[in-house]
């Protein structure tokens, strides 16, 4: 209540809060960046990009033995690097791109992958357009003051995520290696197709609680059916 009274007396504090809040989101990103910069590169990157053949070979042998990384002989490594740097590797160009994907057997893979992700993202981010309707159905669509409006939006969003997205994610983790990635993906796409057809064609006739149920199920299958896509691709 103390924070509510302060925001009511000084609305400008909301601007300060909105400026500070993204800073908290940067903390996990900085932690991830630190580990990304300190972990050893994969043998494929070391071999193909850095052209450090000896290091890549030792890394592979070390990983097979459960070690962190390999330790090649520095003299042999320097000689291999000098030899690798003398090689001229052709760079990819748009001409190569069009030559490769101009063939239907390659182009259909790109079209199918990019097209399915495009349509999925339209539905995924378009789902936010219905958040206000769903929040209203559970009593979190408004408030008596700016503070309470923002509080209800945050609390209601957390409730929706906990009801649909988080259970869907953990169901995916639990079944991705038993049911399989492709069957889970197909199930997710079929379920989302049915849900969106029902929601889209009967939107104005559905009751608020029906909107809530469909929204939660969509969130569930976005995470249950689509999460394996990152592993399957």
ABEGO torsion letter per residue (X at the ends): XAAAAAAAABAAAAAAAAAAAAAAAAAAAAAAAAAAAABBBBAAAAAAAAGBAAAAAAAAAAAAAGBABBBBBAAAAAAAAAAAAABBBBBBBAAAAAAAAABAAAAAAAAAAAAAAAAAAAAAAAAAAAAAAAAAAAGAABEABAAAAAAAAAAAAAAAAAAAAAAAAAAAAAAAAAAEAAAAAAAAAAAAAAAAAAAAAAAAABBAAAAAAAAAAAAAAAAAAAAAAAAAX
